[in-house]
Amino acid sequence: CDEIQGLLKEKDKLEKDISNTTNQNNQLNEEKKQLLAQFLDGWKCNQSSLYYISSDTKNWAESREDCLNRGADLIIINNREEQESFKTNAEFWIGLNDSDVEGTWKWVDGSTLTSGFWASGQPNMGKEENCAVLNPLGWYGYPCDNVFKWICE
């Protein structure tokens, strides 16, 4: 009889431990879900990359700094599909400029632009329009101190 009562007490303790563990697991899952939602706020997945699309406006350098603080950089547009997926009525800074050498457009990773999606008449050389903006009609050069939304990748 004592042995059975001991086993019943141990069973009750184990059931209580399981219940506590389940509650802790549920709480951790909820915290994980909240952290993930907080991390992904403003980020979208497209073509197996993550993109952050800003809702406020900054100049090109401030936009890039924001991306770097998020563990990313301004977007490098590699193909027409990527270009088309971000066509909206808004304008966004992209990771392209010719600030070092006028007319030599480089991406933020240091690679030289080989082909692009410039709007008609762009880029406009010699006009202090050294940073590129994604526009519904294509890319435009603008002074880097202008303010626009931006896209991080």
N, C-alpha and C positions, 0 to 999 in steps of 0.2 A: 504494500500500500504506500509506504513512504517513497519507494522508488517511482511509482506511478505519479504521485504528487510532485516529486522533483522533476519528472519529465514534463508534466503539465506546466509547471512554473517556467521551465526552460523554453517550452513551446510558446507560452505567452510573451516571454522576453524576446524571443526571436521574431514573433509577429510584430511586436512593438518596434524593434530595430528595423524591420522591413518597412513599416509604415513611416518611420522617421527618415529612412534613406530615400523612400519614394517622395516624401515631401521636400527633402533637400534637393533631390534631382529635379523636381518640378520647378522649384524656386530658381535653381541654376539655369534651367532651360529658358525660363522667362527672362532672367537677366541677360542671357546670351542673345535672345531675340531682340530685346531692347537695345543692346549694344550694337548688334548688327544693323538694325534699323537706323540708329544714330550714325553709324559709319557710312552706310549707303545713302543717307539723305542727300539728294541732289545728284547721285551717281546713276548712270545707266549703262547697261551692258549692250554692246553692239559688235558684231564680227569678232567675238572672243576677246574684246578689250573693254576696259571700264573707262567711262568718260564722266567727268564732272562738268555740268553746265551751270554757270553762275547765274544768279538772279539779280545781282547788283552790277555796278560798272566801276572800272578802274582804268588807269593808263596801262600801257603794255608792260612796263617793268613791274608795276604793282600786281598785275594779273599773273605774270610769271611767278612772282614771289609767292602769291597765294597757292598756285599749283605746286610749287616746290615744298611749301609747308604741308601740303596734303600728300606728299610722297609721290608726286607726279610732275608733269611739265606741260607747257602749252601743247596743244594737239599738233601732230605732224600728219598731214593728210597724204596718204600713200597711194590712193586709187580713187577712181570715179565713184565707186560704191560708198566709200567713206565720205567723199565730198557731198554726194547726194543725200546721205542720211542726216546731214546737219543743215540742210537748206530750210530755213524758216524765214519769217519776216523780220527777224532781228539780225543784228550784225555782231560778230564775235571776233575777238583777237584770236589769231592762230600763232603757232610757234615759228614764224618766218619773218626775217628782217634783212635789210641790207645796210645796217648801221656801220659795219666795219669798212666796207668798200662799196661805194655807190654803184648800184647795178648788179652786184653779186649777192643774190638772195641766198641766205643760209637758214637752215632749220636750227632749232635750239640744241639739237644733238651735234651740231657742227657740220653736218652734211650739206653740200651745195644742192640747191634746187635744180633738178634736171628737166622737169616738165611740170606744168601747173595748170590751174584753172582760173586764170586771170580774166576779169571782165574786159569787155572791149575798151581799148585805149589804155589799159593798165599793163604793167606798172608805169606810173607817171614819173619819169626820171627827173632828178634835180629839183624836186619840189619839197624837200624835207619830209617826204612821205616814205619813211624808212621802215615802217612796221605794217604787216599785212592783216587785213580783216576779211573774214568770210562773210560774204553778202549774198542775198538770194540770187544775184546775177553773176556771181563769181568772186574772185579775190580783188581787193582794192588796197592800194597803198595809202596810208594815213600817217600824219605826224604821230610819233609814239606817245606824245603827251595827251592826245585825245583820250576820251574815256568811252569804253564799250564793255559789254559783257565779254566773257571769255570761256574757252573750253579747255579743260585739262584732260590728259590721257595718261 
